[in-house]
Amino acid sequence: MASRLNYGKIFLLGFGFFGVSIVWGVYNAFVPIFLSEKIWAFCRTGWLFYDVR
């Protein structure tokens, strides 16, 4: 007996992949901006090059 496809589960799975791809794009767009701002803030305060030895 051939099993039928459950279109609701397939739609949910596709929507999950779509959502992850959207979040990934937003992450790749904004994280470099946030990191560059943080790196300059650390450089100004000297914490980035602080040696613990």
Backbone as CSV, one residue per row, in Angstrom:
resi,resn,N_x,N_y,N_z,CA_x,CA_y,CA_z,C_x,C_y,C_z
1,MET,0.845,-1.180,0.000,0.000,0.000,0.000,0.893,1.248,0.000
2,ALA,0.657,2.136,-0.877,1.459,3.347,-0.998,1.027,4.366,0.053
3,SER,2.004,4.927,0.728,1.677,5.940,1.728,1.544,7.293,1.045
4,ARG,0.641,8.078,1.570,0.407,9.405,1.007,1.276,10.428,1.731
5,LEU,1.596,11.481,1.035,2.398,12.549,1.628,1.534,13.391,2.553
6,ASN,2.091,13.751,3.674,1.404,14.650,4.591,1.841,16.070,4.233
7,TYR,0.987,16.780,3.518,1.346,18.104,3.011,1.531,19.131,4.129
8,GLY,0.847,18.955,5.234,1.032,19.872,6.359,2.439,19.787,6.928
9,LYS,2.933,18.560,7.109,4.288,18.395,7.635,5.334,18.861,6.631
10,ILE,5.097,18.631,5.352,6.037,19.091,4.324,6.072,20.615,4.278
11,PHE,4.900,21.242,4.400,4.837,22.701,4.422,5.565,23.240,5.652
12,LEU,5.371,22.609,6.808,6.038,23.046,8.032,7.553,22.896,7.919
13,LEU,8.001,21.805,7.339,9.431,21.597,7.133,10.013,22.648,6.184
14,GLY,9.335,22.923,5.099,9.786,23.952,4.157,9.790,25.336,4.782
15,PHE,8.776,25.618,5.590,8.713,26.913,6.263,9.854,27.049,7.263
16,GLY,10.244,25.941,7.902,11.376,25.971,8.817,12.673,26.284,8.091
17,PHE,12.908,25.642,6.951,14.098,25.942,6.164,14.085,27.388,5.668
18,PHE,12.921,27.872,5.268,12.798,29.261,4.818,13.123,30.227,5.957
19,GLY,12.591,29.940,7.149,12.851,30.807,8.296,14.317,30.838,8.685
20,VAL,14.956,29.671,8.658,16.385,29.615,8.994,17.204,30.388,7.977
21,SER,16.853,30.286,6.703,17.614,31.016,5.691,17.434,32.527,5.833
22,ILE,16.258,32.975,6.228,16.033,34.409,6.454,16.843,34.883,7.659
23,VAL,16.792,34.124,8.757,17.538,34.507,9.957,19.032,34.494,9.686
24,TRP,19.502,33.531,8.917,20.921,33.442,8.592,21.375,34.667,7.791
25,GLY,20.554,35.096,6.842,20.885,36.293,6.057,20.935,37.545,6.902
26,VAL,19.982,37.687,7.802,19.973,38.855,8.687,21.184,38.825,9.617
27,TYR,21.505,37.639,10.124,22.677,37.489,10.986,23.947,37.885,10.236
28,ASN,24.111,37.385,9.018,25.308,37.701,8.232,25.375,39.174,7.862
29,ALA,24.236,39.840,7.788,24.238,41.255,7.430,24.600,42.148,8.612
30,PHE,24.143,41.796,9.812,24.278,42.717,10.935,25.391,42.371,11.916
31,VAL,25.777,41.138,12.047,26.808,40.771,13.021,28.160,41.418,12.714
32,PRO,28.607,41.492,11.453,29.881,42.195,11.216,29.853,43.660,11.646
33,ILE,28.711,44.304,11.519,28.592,45.705,11.952,28.732,45.782,13.464
34,PHE,28.033,44.899,14.175,28.117,44.905,15.633,29.515,44.551,16.105
35,LEU,30.145,43.589,15.468,31.482,43.198,15.885,32.505,44.296,15.621
36,SER,32.376,44.993,14.499,33.338,46.064,14.231,33.194,47.188,15.243
37,GLU,31.972,47.479,15.672,31.781,48.490,16.706,32.369,48.029,18.031
38,LYS,32.195,46.761,18.365,32.720,46.244,19.628,34.242,46.197,19.615
39,ILE,34.833,45.822,18.481,36.294,45.754,18.399,36.894,47.136,18.633
40,TRP,36.301,48.167,18.040,36.838,49.515,18.253,36.645,49.970,19.689
41,ALA,35.561,49.559,20.309,35.350,49.919,21.710,36.388,49.231,22.588
42,PHE,36.688,47.966,22.299,37.708,47.258,23.069,39.085,47.861,22.836
43,CYS,39.379,48.265,21.622,40.688,48.862,21.339,40.845,50.193,22.062
44,ARG,39.781,50.967,22.138,39.863,52.254,22.828,40.108,52.074,24.320
45,THR,39.506,51.042,24.915,39.685,50.846,26.347,40.909,50.008,26.664
46,GLY,41.478,49.327,25.683,42.677,48.552,25.888,42.441,47.114,26.317
47,TRP,41.207,46.685,26.408,40.926,45.327,26.860,41.280,44.281,25.820
48,LEU,41.303,44.648,24.587,41.578,43.663,23.542,43.029,43.198,23.587
49,PHE,43.928,44.098,23.899,45.350,43.775,23.900,45.906,43.599,25.310
50,TYR,45.027,43.383,26.268,45.443,43.222,27.652,46.111,41.869,27.830
51,ASP,47.303,41.871,28.393,48.052,40.633,28.599,47.951,40.237,30.072
52,VAL,47.544,39.014,30.340,47.271,38.581,31.698,48.518,38.081,32.405
53,ARG,49.601,37.852,31.711,50.808,37.278,32.313,51.308,38.044,33.462
